[in-house]
């Protein structure tokens, strides 16, 4: 091919591109994100320097906190999570989406390192889609969780931080699996119908242990998920923000509630006071 006739590639591939406004060209090239503080150096020193709290002199704080839960009941699965992302005592975000929508029938939760969870569960979504294209059928929840566990096994001991629940509905009905960065894989069943993961999980377990019933209605199950997350965020400083609740049924998952946990304060005040003063 004559080099003079070869199609030009790049930003200015034709004459009309040269006439584009400067601001439009700048946007197409991307932009730098500026820190949301006035003095980044002072901010980092005061929040992340050695000695800010007991950390053995570590400059990078990989201390995390969250509350995520999922449980089986006769109507399917309820998944309930908070939305606070923290790094030690620093709260990085109050709007983190801790439910990862893998496909219309599969959900994953986020606990541990946000980047690890998000990357590997997105990767799982690709693997699930490839399975469906090859086999002309929807992947089972067990197979999806096994793929993730096998992936974690390959990276065991390499510093990943992930504790996730893979939740969905397949031919066998509703399923919940717990998978972590050590390739641990556990299935929820009649004897253990729910998992709570994260720093607030202890408090959420207390609510589920005392109030869970398999024969709950959909409304009762959703209310239990909301109540468990509220009490966990009330006691755990590293959990908070927005409570997001999903219901997984035969026709796939559906987001059924999203609201600030502070909105639950008055709703559960009487219950909380009764527990404090029996």
Buried (B, 14 or more C-beta within 10 A) or exposed (E): EEEEEEEEEEEEEEEEEEEEEEEEEEEEEEEEEEEEEEEEEEBBEEBBEEEBEEBEEEEEBEBBBBBBBBBBBEBBBBBBBBBBBBBBBBBEEBEBBBBBBBBEBBBBBBBBBBEBBBEBBEEBBEBBEEBEEEEEEBBBBBBBBBBBBEBBEEBEEEEBBBBBBBBBBBEEEBBBBBBBBBBEBBEBEEEEBBBBBBBBBEBBBBBBEEEBEEEBEBEBBBBBBBBBBBBBBBBBEBBBBBBBBBBBBEEBBEEBBEEEBBEBEEEBEEEBEEEEEE
